[in-house]
Amino acid sequence: MLDKAFDPAALEARLYDAAEASGVFSADPARDKPPFTVVIPPPNVTGSLHIGHALNNTLQDVLVRWRRMQGRDALWMPGTDHAGIATQMVVERLLAQQGQPSRREMGREAFLERVWQWKAESGGTITRQLRRLGASLDWPRERFTMDEGLSAAVLEVFVRLHEQGLIYRDTRLVNWDPVFQTAISDLEVESREVKGSLWTLRYPVEGGGFIEVATTRPETMLADTAVAVHPEDARFAELVGKHAILPLTGRRIPIVADAYSDPEKGTGAVKITPAHDFNDYEVGKRHGLPMPSVLDVEGRVTLAEVGGDSAFLRGLEGVDRFEARKLIVAELEAQGLLVATEAHTHQVPHGDRSGVPIEPRLTLQWYCDAATLAKPAIAAVEDGRTQFVPRQYENLFFAWMRDIQPWCISRQLWWGHRIPAWHGPDGTVFVKRSEAEAQEAARAHYGTETPLTRDPDVLDTWFSSALWPFSTLGWPEDTAALRKHYPTDVLVTGFDIIFFWVARMMMMGLHFMDEVPFRHVVIHGLVRDAKGQKMSKSKGNVLDPLDLIQQHGADAVRFTLCALASPGRDIKLDPQRLEGYRAFATKLWNAARFLEMNGVRVQPGYNPARATDPLARWLLAKADAAITEATEALERFRFDDYAATLYGFAWNTYCDWFIEFAKPVLNGPDGEEKAQVQGAAQHVLGVVLRLLHPVMPFVTAELWSKLGYGEAVGLTAAAWPQASGVRADGEGIDLAIAAIGAIRSARSALNVPAGAVLPLRVSGPAAQVATLAGFAPQLARLARVEAPVEGAADGPGASASAGELTLFLPLSGVVDLAAEGARLGKERARIAADRDKLAKKLDNPGFRAKAEPSVIEDTEERVREAGAELARLDAALARIAS
């Protein structure tokens, strides 16, 4: 007998441990089954499960469990990313907390040993948390981007690409983090609003006069190499071709005409500092300008490239950039060259880990020729070999890929894949698979034994993760898993890493495997709070999925995320939805317990085609429709439709209507009718458990086992339901359900007391009147009405309809219709006024221009909700008027 109450905490860990131990999650290339393969977007080894992980992995798990039940050899590849900068930061912070020597004090080898020690002790947090979510990953295959096999793949890819001329060294501008003293990717940069100043400076013009420039970064002016004006700006036409004298240094810099200068902004003239600004860098390349740097790796002033022989300039050497800013502004003011200082709020790029403003910095780095690698990837999406879901994200993919820049793949870190390059004393670089090969190449080059120095840089973390779909399967070895499971079927990810990860996996997969890495890329949105705001610790609106699981159970959390996962749209996670879906799991449990108490038992060999009872056939036909709709929804990656279908069928059709209509039969005498209803009940409950299992694995497995369908772990590999083909002859049941719903709606709208039993008059086709009369017991119990009597409306009351029938509820002496009409009218006027006020706000261009997207979306949603409520009130008023 099932326990009286459903307690997810008491069963989830037990069920998951048993399933993992049984090996039911594992794929086997030797199986004679078609493959289905998904690679997990590898979470950072430093990470812990956040709500975005919970969404992403729930959707993957739904797909994998569904395909496994369909008989596919389903491989969901687990693993974690070594997260170069994040891991190095965590371990350095830990060393400081423990009072141990710093990274630089202990040296590279000792530090890396300490990182591996930390990884062994603390690096498995998120994989344990994924188990708590119920993720059915093939854990024995778990990979790490710096394990031996993946490191071999990274080495092979780097060397081959270098041999093909697709990896090279170049001096270009990069995002530089002064704290970690390394180049970082765009994904590791976040723009933050900063309240600063805009300074207008006066630069003397050679031969007389001045030209004014405005800047938010006066500390970089020492590296200015030009002043730019728009070629069509008449104010500066006579100055183009002349030179300005750079204040504080006395250096001559040209005044150039370039469309980058906006006549409408600032003074119309801009200082050009190519080594410290990405836009200026492009201007510098167009005009062949020198590109000196004035800031070092720590963001401190260095005069090595800009020179300076005055006492003031010499005093700036080694000064932090922000302190130098103050000193430079003060000196310009003292020299009469500071025109104005204005408060200025603007966006400033910051390192997401260090939290400090990043510096565009001109450095020698390793690059990958992304433009060449991008062409096959673009073609693969154009011809449909890889499809984005929703398709709109293909345009985003194309826009970036068709204008792709060289990919900076080197990082000035210690933790990561070290670049396989050795430098000779004359600057010659030998890229080889090992130091021995590099020494052999050096001997051939120099003609003698020559000492080499290993390149100190490591590779961008995204480089190794770009190989993930094939490196995890054993490449460069020719493995059975690689032959069977590449290409993978589906990648589930967020839109924010289409460029950084999806595109790069496509480049590498096509280049080294001559095949796309995945056939579908399913893009989901961000998880926001109930008001549509982005979650952040500063706002205090972060929802921890582990807390939610503890409170509501993993099944409820998974179902909520699935139900809200509309294609490409952000999710508003309202805690009330979680409570509702926890109630859904409880509803299913209670329904199963009721049926168990009423003699419903598993019937091996049950044949739905033999059912003749109308209620049984009605239920079997509804189950067929649910199977078809749920399967089609998953085929289209419509997780929300899948969840909605199962919620509607399991809760409304099965647990409510079927059980309510079955109660008189189940409580009645034994016989053929009861046997048929019991048979359909047990069969369809088994269907419900299988349909729900991909999204609610725990409650379904427990019921599967406790009710006798099989072992709990067996549900994971149980066959996905197939439609029985039973045709319903229960149209009368649908008519009765429609009538009960219409009566309930009318009672609710007019505030009819819950205990009042009302007369029911019915008019319409005689056959339907007679059919409805046959359901008098259900109408009495579920709608609180007397047996239906054929007749038209007469006197005060409420009208409703079901099928072709008109239903009339006399309300004389039960409800004061005049007073109720007045109440509803006032309510309607209030809601209409609120709706009009919100609509007026939306019609205001200023509101749409300034408001956050989440605020606009919330306002639009409130307008829609008000419209729906007005429609409900109008229907109620129409009932009274009729």
N, C-alpha and C positions, 0 to 999 in steps of 0.2 A: 504494500500500500504506500502510495506517495505521502511524503510528509505534508502536514497541514499547510505549512507556509513555505514559500519559495525563498531560499536564502543563497544568493549567488556566492557569497564569501565562503560558504561551507563546501562548495563543490568545484569552483573554477580551477584552483591550483591542482587538486587531485586529478581532475579530468585531463588537464593539459599535460601533467607529468606522465600520466599513463599513455596518452597519445604519442608524445615524443618518444618515450621508451619503446613503444611498439614498432617504431619505424614507419608508421603509416604516412608520415610527411615526406618520405624520401623518394626520389626518382631513381630509376635504374635504366641505363642505356640499353641493357640487354632485354628489357621487356618488349614484347611485340605489341606495343601500343604507340599511337601517334604522340609526338611530344607537344607539350605546352610549356613555354619557358618565360619566366619573368626574373629580371635581376633587380634586387633591391637597390634603390638609390642609397649608397652606403652612408650611414650616419657617421658623424665624427666620433672617433674613439673617445674623445673627451666629453661627449654629449650625454644628456639624459633626455628621456622621452618628453617632448612637448606636444602641444595639441596639433601642430602641423604634421608631426610624425604620426600621430594617432590617425589622422585623416588619411594620409598617404598610404600607410600600411594596412589600414582597414580595407581600402578599396582594392589594393593588391590581393589581400587575403581572400576577399569575396571572389575575385576572378579565379584565383588558384584553386580554392576549394571547389568551386563550381565545375571547373574543367576536370579536376581530379575525379569528381563524381560522374562526369560524363565519360569516364574511361580513358582519359588522356594520361600519359606519363608526365605528370606535372612536376616541374622543377622550379622552385622559388629559391633563387640563389641568395644566401645571406652573406653579410660581411660588413666591415667597417673601414672607414678612411683614416689614414694616419694623421690628417689635419695638421700639416706642418707648423703653421704659426700658432695655432690654438694650443697644440700639445706642448710646444716649446715654452709657451707662456705659462701654462699650468705647472709644468715641472720647475721652471725658474722661480715661480712664485712659491712653490712648495719648498724649494731649497732655502729661500729667504726666511720662510716661516720657521723652518727647522734649525736655522742658524748655521747652515752648511755653507761651504765655499760656493761662490757664484759660478755660473757657466764658464765664464772666461778664466776664472781662477783654477777650476779643475781641469780645463782643457777639453778638446772635442771628444776624444775617445771615452774618457771617463763620464762626460755628460751624457753621451749616447747610451752608455750602459745604464745610467740612472733612468733615462727615458724608458728603455725596454723593461726595466724593473717596475716602473710605475705602470706601464701598460699591462704587465702580468698581474699586478695587484688590483688595479682600478679601472682597467680599460674595458671591462665587460659589463658595465652598468647598463648600457642601453639595450644590449642583447637580452639581458634578464628582464628588462621592462617590456620588451617586445613580446616575450613569452606571456607576461601578465596580460597583455592586450589580446592574446590568443592567436598570434601570428603563426601560421603553419609553415614556417621556413624549413628547408632541408638542412638542419643544423650540422650534421656531420661534414657538409661541404663548406662550412663557413670559411671565408677568406678575409685577408687583411691586406691593404694595398702595399704593405712593406714586407709581406711574407716572402719566403724564398722563391716561390713560383712566380708571383706577380713582379718581384724585383727583376727576375730573369726576363720577363716580358718587356718591362720598361727599358732595360738595357738594350735588348734587341731592337726595339722600335727606335730608340734614339740613334743608335749606330747606323741603322739602315737609312733613316731619314737624312742623317748627316751625309752619308755616302751618296745619296740621291740629290744633294744640294738643297734639301728642304729644311734643314736646320743649319743655322749660321750665327755668327756674332755680328752685332751692330751697336752703334751708339745712337740711342733714341731717348726721347722723354718718357719717363715712367711715373706711376704713382709711387711715392717713396714715404715710408713710415719712419719718422725720425726716432721713435722709441725702439722699434725692433730692428731698425737700420737695414731694411730690405725693401725691394720692390714688392708691391702687392697688386692683386687683380682688382678690376673694377667692382667685382662682387664683394670685396672686402673694404669697399669705400662706401660710406653713407653720408649724405648731405644733411647738415644740421643748420637750422636757422640761428644766425649769430647777430647780436646787436653790436655793430662796430662803428667805424667812421669812414667817411669818404673825404680824402684830402685832395685839394686842388693845388698843384705845384706850378711854379713858374720856371721854365727852362729858358735861359738866354739863347738868342739866335745869333749865330755868327754874322757880324756885320751890323748888328743893332736890332733892338726889339726883343720880344719874348714870345714864347708859345706856351700855353697853359695846358696841362694834362691833369686828369683826375685819376686817383688810384686808391684802392683799399689796402695796398701792400707796399708802402714806401720803403720797407727794408730791402726790397729787391732792386731798387732803382740803381744801385751801384753796378748792376749787371745789365742795365739798359744798353741796347745797341742801335736803337732807332726810335723815332717818333713817327706814328702813322696817322695820315689824314685821308678822308675819302676823296677819290679822284674827282668827284663832281662837286665837292664842297668849295664854293667860290671864296670863302673866307681865307682859305689857306693856299689858293692856287699859286701865289707868288712865292710861297715858302718851299714848295716841293722842289727837291734837288739841292736845297741849301742844307746847312748843318746847324744843329743845336749844340750847345755846350752843356754837357751833363753836369749838373750841380754837384758839389763836393769833390768830384774827381777831376773836372776840367777836360774830360775826354770829349772829342768831337764825335757826334753821332748824326747820321743822315736823317732828313725828314723825307719820308717816302709816301707815295700815294698807294693806298690799298683799300679795297672794298670792305675789309674787316672793320675799319673804323666807322662807327655809326654817327652821322651828323646830329642825330636827335638825342644822343646820350652824352652826359657830362659836358665837356667843353668841345666835343667833336674831334679832339686829338687824343691819341692814346700812346702811352709809353710801351715800347716793345722790349720784352725781356725773354728771349727765346728759350733760355735754359730753365725758366721758372714758370711757364704758363703754356698750356697745350695750344691755345689759339695763337699765342705769340710765336710758338715754335713753327707753326705752319707759315706765318708771315715771314719769319726768319728764313725758312727754306725758299720761299718764293723770291726773296730779295737777296739771297746769298749773304745774310748777315752773320757776323761772328756770334758765338753762343757761349760766352763765359758764365761760370757759375759763381755765386757769391755765398752760398750756404753749403756746409759740409754734411756728412751723413747724419749728424745729430741735430741738424737745423741751426747750427751756429755759424756766425759770419767767418768766412775765409777770404782773404785778399789775394790768394795765390794766382787767380786767373784775372781778377779785375784790377789789381795793382792799387797803389795808394801810398803817397809819401807824406801826407799831412799828419800832424799829431792826432787830429780827430779820427781820421781813418785808421791809423795804427791802433787807436784805442778801441776800435770796434772788433779787432781780431779776437775770435773765440767767444764773442758775446752772443747769447741766445737771440734767436730771430725776433722775439716779441720785445725784448729789452732793447735790441738794436732799433726796432721801429720807433720807440719813444725817443731815443737819442737822436735819430736821424730827423724826425719831425721837429724836435727842439732846435737842432742846428739850422735846418732850413728856415725856421721862423726867425732865428737870430740873424740870418743872412738876408731876410726880407723876401724869401722865395716861397713862403707858404701863403697862398692866397686865401684859402678858406678851409674850415673843418666842419663837416656836417655829420649829424647822426645818420647812420646807414645800416639798415637791417638787410642781410643778404644770406644766401646759402653758401656754406663753406664745407668742402669735403673733409671728412674725418676718417681716420682708421677705425674700423668697427671694433677691433680688439684693444688697441692702445687708447682710443678715445681722444687722440690729439689731431689737429689739422694735418693733413698729408701735404707733402711738398711735391709738385712736379719737379723731377730731377733728371738731368741729362747724364746717363750712365751707359757703360758698355755691358750689354747683356746678351744672353742666348735667345734667339728667336726661331720661331717655326713659320714657314711660308703658308699661312692659313689660306690665302687667296687661291693658291693652287689646289690645296686639299679640299676647299669648299666647293669647287665646281662639280665633282661627282655627287656630293651631298645635295646640292641644289637640284641636280637632275633627278635624283632619286625621289625627292618630294614632288617635283613637277610631273613625273610619270606615274606617281601613285604607289611606288614600291614601299614608301613609308608615308603613312597618312596621319595627320594631326586630328585629334578630336578634342574640342570642336575645330572645324576646318579653318576658322578665322585666324588661328595661330600660325598657319602657314605663311600668311602675309608678314607677320612679325619676324618669322624665321628668314623669309626671303629678304626683307629690308636690311637685316643685319648682315646676312651672308653675302649679299651682292656688293656690300661696301666694307667688307671685312679688312681689318688691319693686321699687320704682322703680330703674331702671338708671342709675347714675352714669357718665356718658359723657365727662366732662372730666378732663383730666390737666394738672398744672402742669409740663409739660415743654416743650422747644423742638422736639424731633424728633417729627414726626407731622403729621396733617392739622389745620391750624389752624382753629379754630372760626370760621365765617363770620358773625361778629357784631361790630357796631361800636357803641360806647357814646357817648351824648351827655353833655353837661356836667350835665344834670339826672338822669342815671341811666337815661334811655330807651335801650332796646336795639333796634337795627335789624339783623335777620337777613336777609341778602340774598346773592345769588349773586356779587356783586362789590362793591368799594368804591364804584364809580360809582353803582350802584343804591342803596347805603346812603346816599350823599350826597344823591341825589335824594329819598329818603324823608325824610331829615333836613330838607331845605329845605321839604318839604311840612308837616312837623311844626312846625318852629320859625318858618317864614315868612321865613327868611333863611339865608345861608350860615353853617354852624356847624361848627367843627372836631369831628371824631370820633376816638375811640381804638379801635384794633382789639383785640378780646379776646385776651389773651396765651395762653390755654389751647389745648391740642390735644386731639383726640379719643382716647378709649380705643382701643387697638389692635384690640380685639374688634369695634369699630363697623365698621371697614372690612372686616374678615374676615367679618363677618356678611353682606356683600353678595357674597361670593366666587363663589357658583354662577352669578350672572347678570352681575355687573360684569366678570368675566373674559371673558365672551362678547360684550362690547361695549355693554351697557346703560349709559346711557340711549338710545344709538343703536339703531335697529332693524336688526340685522345678520343675515346669513344663518346665521351660527353660532348666534346666540341663538334664532332661529326653529327651527332643527333640533335643537339640543342642550340646550335647556332645556324641561322639567325634566331633571336628570341622573338616572342610574339608581341608582347605589350610592354611598354615602359609607362609607368604612372609617375607623374612628377608635377611640380609647380611651374608656372609660367616664368618665374624669375630666374630659372637656370636653363632656359632654352638655349641661350647663347653660350653659357659657360660650360655646360655639361652635355646637353642633348646634341648640339651641333658638333661638338668635338668628338663625341662617340661616333657620330655618323661619318665624320672625316676619317677617323682612324679605322673604323670597321670596314668601310669601303676600300680604303687604301691597302689594308693588310689581309682582309678576308675576301675582298672582291664581292662583297654582299652587304646589304644594309644590316645594321645591328639589331633592328626591331622593325616590325611591320606597322605597328600603331604606337603613337605617342599620345597618351591620354592626359590632358592638362586639367588640373583642378585649381580652384581658387584658394584664397587665404581664409583661415578661420578667424572671424572677428567676434567681438562680444555681441550681446543681444541688441545693442543700439547701432551696430555696424561699425564701431570704432576698432581700429587696429589694437591688438593687445600689446601692452607694454607694462613693465614693472613700475614705471613712473606714474602711470595712470591707475595702477592697482587693479587692473581688470584681467590679469592673466589667469587662465583656467588651467590647472595642472591635471592632465589626463589620469594620472595615478590617483589623485584625490577623487576625481569623478568616478573612476572604477571602484574605488573603495566605498563610495557613497551609493552608487546606483548599480554597480555590476558591469563587467566588461561587455556583456551582450547589449545592454541599454546604451552604453557609450558608442559602440560600433553601429548599432542600428540608427542612432541619432545622426551620426556623421554621414552614414550612407543615405539616409532619407533627405538630408539637406544638401547633398552633393549634386546640385544642378550643374550641367556642363559649363566649365569655365567661369562660373560665378562664385564670388566670395560667399562664405557661409556665416550667417548670423547665429551664433550658438547661444540659444536661450535656455537657461537651466530648466525652465518649465517643460521643454521638449524632452530633456533627459528624464524628468520625473514621469512624463507621459509614456515613454518607451520602457521605463522600468515597470510601469503598470501593465504594459503590453506583455512583458515576460510573465508577470504574475497572473494576468488573465489567461494566458495559454496554460500555465501550470494548474490553475484552478479548474479550467475546463477539462483538462485531462484527468484531474482527480475526480471531478463529478462523474465523468463517463466511466472511470474505473469503478466507482462506487455503484454504478447502475449497470453493471454486468458487461461493459464493453471490454472485450479481450482481443488480443491479436489472433487473427485467423489465417494461418499459413495456407497458401493456395487459394485465397479468396479471389473470385473472378467477378469483376465489376459488370461484365456483360450479362451476367445472369440476374442482375437486379431488376425487379419489376415494380417495387413500391415507388409511388410518385415522389415521396420525400427523399428516398435513397437516390433515385435517379437524378433528381434536381441537384442534390449535393454533389454527386459524381460529375455532372456536367459543369457545375460551377468550378470544381477542382480542375477539370480539363482546361477551362478558360484561364484559370490562374497559372497553371503550368505554362501554357502558351505565352501569356503576357509576360511572366517573369523571365522566361528564357529569351524572348525577343528583346526585353529591356537590357539584359546582360550582354547579348550579342551587340547591341548598339552602345554599350558602356553607359547606359542611362541608369546609374545606381539609384537615383531618386525615384524613377518609375518602378524599378524592381522592388524597392522598399514599400512604396505606396501600394503596389499590387498585393504584396503579401500582408501588409497591415490591414487593408480593406477586406481581403479574403479571410485571413485567420481570425481577426477580431469580429468583424461585422457578420460575414456570411456564416462562418463555422461556429465561433464561440457564442455569438448572440442568436442570430436567426435560426440556424439549424438546431442548436441545443434547445432553444425555447419551443420550437415546433415539435421537437422530438420528446420533450418531457412527458406529455400525456401518454405517448407510446411506451417510453421506457418505464414509466410508473404503472403501466397497465399490465394485463395478463400476458403470459408467454404465448408465443404464436409466430406465424410467418411474418407478420408486419414488424413485430419487435426484432426478430432475427435479422430481417433485411436492414432495418435502421441501424442495429448494432454493427452489422457487417460493413455498411457504408461508413459509419462513424470511425471504426478502427482503421479502415483502409485510407480514408482521407486524412485522418490524424497523422498517419505515417507519411503521406504526401506533404502535409504541412511541415512536419519536422525536417524532411529532406529539402524542401524549398527554402526553409529558413536557415538551415545549417550554415551556409557560407557566411551569413552575416551575424547569426546568433549561435555560435558553435557550442556554448556551454549548456544552456537550458535545453536545447534540442537533444544533445548527446545524453544528458541525464534522463530525460523523458524516454528516449529511445531505449535506453537500458532498463529503466525501472518498469516500463510498461510491457517489456518482453519482445520488442522488435529485434533485438540483437545486442551485442556488446556495445558499450559506449564508443569505443574506438572504431567499431565497425561502421558507424554512421559516416565517418570521414571518407570512407571509400565506397559507401553505399551508392547504388545507381541513382542518377538523377531521374526524377519522375517523368514518365511518358504518359501522354493523354490516353485515356481508356477508350475513347470514342463513343461513350454512352450519350445518347440524345435525351435531353430533358423532356419529360411530359408533365412538368410541374408548373405550368404557367399560372395556375391558381395560386401557388405559393408566392410567386412574384407579385400577383395582384394583391394578396393579403398583406404582404410586406409593404407594398406601396400605400395601401390604405392605412395601415398602422402608422407608418411614418407621417402621412399627411394629417392624420388625426392628432398625433403627438405635436406636430408643428403648430397646428391651429390652437390646441390647448395652451401651448407655451406662449404663443404670441398674444393671446387674449387673457393670460393670467387665470386660467381656469384652475380652481383648487385641485391639488393632486388627488385627493380622495374622492372627488365627485365622479359618480358613474353617470354618464350621459346617454340619452337615447341616440340612436343612429338611424337616420333615414337615407336610403340609397335609391338613386334613379339612374337608368341607363339601360343598355342591352340586357335582356332577360337572362341570357346565359351567364353573363358576368355577375349579375345580381345573385343568381343561384349559386355560382361558384363561391362568391364571397360569403354567402350565408353558411357554407360548409365549414368556414373557419371561425364560426362564432366563439368557440372556446378560446382560441388564440386572441381574437379581438377583445374579448372580455378581460383576459389576463394581462395583455400587453398594451392595450389602448384605453382601458377603463371605460368601455361602452357596453350598452346592452346589445342583445342580438339584433343584427341589422333587420330593419323593416323597410319594405319597398314603399317609396313615397317621395313626393317632391318637398321642397323647402316650404315651411309654414311658420310664420312668426319670427321673432328675433332669434338669431343664432349665427353660426359660422359655417361657411361652405369650404369644401376642399375637393380635390379630385384624385382619382386613382384609376389608371387605365382609361376606359371610356365612361367610368362611373362618376357621378356627382354625389358627394357625401355631404350630409347636412346634420349639424349638431345643434339641436334646440338649446338655447341658453337662458330662457326665461326663468328668472328666480335664481340663476346661478351666477351670472355676470351682469353688471350694470354696463350695457354696451355703450351708452352715451358717455358715461364717465371714462370708460376704457378708451373710447375714441378720442376724447379730449386729452387723456394722458399720452396716448401714442402720438397725437398731433403735436403736442409740446415737445416730446422727445425728438420727433422728426425735424421740427424747426431748429432745435438746438444743434443737432448733428449736421443739418444742411448749412447752418451758419459757420460751423467749424470747418466743414469741407470747403466752402467758398473762400474762407480766409486762407486756408492752406493752398488752394488752387491759385489764388491771387499772388501768393508768395512765389509759387513756381513760375508764374507768368512774368515775374520780374527778372529781367536779364541780369541785374546787379546781384540778386540772390544767387543765381546759378553761377555767376562768375566768381563769387567770393566764397561761397559755402563749400565745405568739404564734400567730396562725392558721397560719403556715407550719410551725411546730413540730408543731401538732396534725395538719395534713395529712400531714406527713412520717411521723408515728407511725402514722396510719391506713394509709398506703401500706405501711409495714413489716409491719403486721399482715396486710394482703392478700397481700404477697409470701410471708410465712411460711405462710399458708394454702395458697397454690399449691404451695410446696415440700413441704408435708406431703402434699398430694394426690399429688404425683409419687412420694414415698417410699412411700406406702401402695400405690400401683400396683405399685411394684417388689417390695415385700414380698408382695403378693398373688401376683405371678408365682412367687416362690420357694415360697410356701405351696401353690400349685397343682401 
